[in-house]
Amino acid sequence: MLNFWWILSVGTMVLLLFAAGYLAVLFAYRRESLRLWEEKLALAEKEEKRYSDLFNTVSDLVYVHSLGDGIVLQVNSAVTQILGYESPEIIGRPLRELLGARRYAAVEEYLRRLDNGQGEISAILPIPKKGSGELVLLEYRSTVVRENDDRVARGVARDVTAQKRSEYALRKEIGRAHV
């Protein structure tokens, strides 16, 4: 009988040790899994900061807008320097409203071409500057991309006003020289 109790207690101890070892391995695996997730999250946050820094320090206007209604979803801080708007004044507004009634047809055509998948679209567009109404010539390039489950337009616009004025003045001067 003593042998039975001894075997039972040794067997119970072995089972408890096995269960404790299993739990230790399980906790170690969970801890390692958690550590890997934390590393991935830190890397993703670092990449997001890098993208955000690049997005907001580039001197060209960088934008994202929806396709059908042209609602501005994201714009970098260059919008302040180029057009005189603060980012929150632009985000959530439709392009039609920002560009004015005179450019309504051009905005509709632009959105239609993007929505129909005509690839990258580029052109020069005069846009009124906030406050003064002075026209700023923006050379833009837009392309359709997938963002989450939506198709949106991403693009870059550069202020070419000074360049175009210089070209115009040069052509005018050359025209005078030929007369």
Number of C-alpha atoms within 10 A of each C-alpha: 6 7 8 9 10 11 12 12 12 12 12 12 12 12 12 12 12 12 12 12 12 12 12 12 12 12 12 12 12 12 12 12 12 12 12 12 12 12 12 12 12 12 12 12 12 12 12 12 12 11 12 12 12 12 18 16 13 12 17 20 25 22 20 23 25 21 21 13 15 21 19 21 17 17 22 22 20 23 22 15 14 19 21 15 16 16 16 11 12 18 16 15 16 17 20 18 14 17 17 12 11 9 17 15 11 14 20 16 12 17 19 15 15 21 17 10 11 11 13 14 16 15 11 16 18 16 17 17 20 15 9 9 10 12 14 19 22 21 17 19 17 22 17 22 13 10 11 7 6 10 16 24 25 22 19 18 23 18 21 17 16 11 11 12 12 12 12 12 12 12 12 11 11 11 10 9 8 6 5
